[in-house]
Amino acid sequence: MTAVTDAPATGRSTPQWRSALHYLLSGYVYMLTLWFWAIALPVVAIIMFIIGQNVDEVTSSGIAFTHHGALWFPFSIAIILSVTYLPIHVANGMTRRSFTRAALAVNVIVGLLNATIATGALLVEREIYHAVGWVHGGTDGSGIAVFNGGVLVYLLGLAMLFIAGQVSGSLIGVAYYRLGGIIGTVALPLCLLPLAAVGLLGLGQGEQWNPWSWTADLAPWGTVVAVLVVIASAGAFHLLVRDIAIDSKD
Amino acid sequence: MTGYRLHTDNLTVSYGKTTALTGINLDLAPDRIHGLLGRNGAGKTTLMSVLASLRRGQGTVRVEGQDPFENEAIMQNVCLIRESGDLLLDEKLTTNLSFLEDARPRFDRTYAESLMATFRLDPAKKPQALSRGQASAFGAIVGLASRAPLTMFDEVHLGMDAPARQRFYHEVLHDFAEHPRTIVLSSHLISEIAHMLETVTILHEGRLLLSNEADDLHVSGATLTGAAEVVDRHATGQQVVGTQDLGPTRQVTVFGDLDEAALAAAERDGLTVGAVPLQDLFIHLTDTDRAEEAS
């Protein structure tokens, strides 16, 4: 025989999207983000130390190479969240609308968090480079300083890129879940538009890091278009999720 | 606590070119235990999925008078347990309880933990590390402890062994008595759950076959038990839907409006007359092969 207790209060004090956001941030993202940096930063430090022992002058930032990880790792997690968490969320009585809000909020918060940590690490690294007489240049080998356009501009560019990457990941996940393997694959270029728009247009040549070492120099219109594409993609994500059917478990 | 009233009007659900439900008109009263029966592919899971807002259909669906789809106030109080539940597979059971506490406004964690002790589930384990029976038990616990005004169990006890199933049935009845709500039970183990059901709804090939009070169904036929030759004599001319033999004793289930005089005569001849078992009735009503042979 088990104990029977009184039912708890029936009212909900926390909106569903905030409950989901709390779970996603605490259970998934903080943990994964902190693990990523806890691994990446010591690895970069060790590699730079070894390189420093073998060359006279280093001309590229080591930390800047971690931007790939900070971009593609959350991108992958965003895909997984759409595919695996969405059905659990809805099947446990929460609306699709609350999932959309929580997922997009996670994209923004994690993007900002990663961009801030990366920029902070770059600032520390710059001081070390200056102290040992190295050149704190970007990863493209051009010798242009990482913070050529200013620290805040660099931070903004990274944040936009990391957020766009996660929006692309969210779109890919939900496109495969809703549309299936074939159409999901066909839709990949569309899903990658936010990432491509920020990476290729973004803040302009020499102002931000980008994953393809080339950025169109169309400022400020490139930036405007990139931001609009990310916002439109978030809207597309909402439209794909809003009446999605949750798979049966048969 | 009050359970939710359910209503569907001309509900049709299709998966591509396949129609899973056709024109379902159904009313289920609140604060009762309803049985939802049907053979594999009859549309039971689809119907419950629509009620739980997992998918949309054509037609009208009302839960407590409201469209449940994307209705936060309704959805959070509708709990469908599909097999072992929809859980965070890579999180511990205790983390899953915390997640459910946030998701379900009436979730009773203390009750859930006491049930976990009863079913001997380790809170530190992850769902993917549970045996099938343990996973089913945890799904049942989630459904019970959610205390949702509409709680639906879809074959939740499939993996449980007989003692665990009995414990589950006991808990359903016990908790229902303490906290009345609308419960829908779907199962192929009809004889095990028949005593719990207040109403019975049978789906067959996507259509509503019947939705009646369980008591009315039990008197829609009779069982005659006794010496085989005496039973056969009294069953002649009746619609026999089931026969069981044990040595010289035979039990037949007859279906239809039975003549009171004929039943009284059977009792005078030493036969035991009983209510029709739900399972026999279900088999009779959904036996497509027999119906085709008869036609």
Interface residues (C-beta under 8 A of the other chain):
Chain A: T2 A3 V4 T5 A7 P8 A9 T10 G11 R12 T14 Q16 S19 H22 Y23 G27 P87 I88 V90 A91 N92 G93 M94 T95 R96 R97 S98 R242 D243 A245 I246 S248 K249 D250
Chain B: M1 T45 T46 S49 A52 S53 L54 R55 R56 F69 E70 N71 E72 M75 Q76 N77 V78 C79 L80 R82 E83 D86 L87 L88 E91 T95 F99 L100 D102 A103 R104 P105 R106 F107 D108 T110 Y111 S114 L115 A117 T118 R147 A148 E171 H174 D175 E178 H179
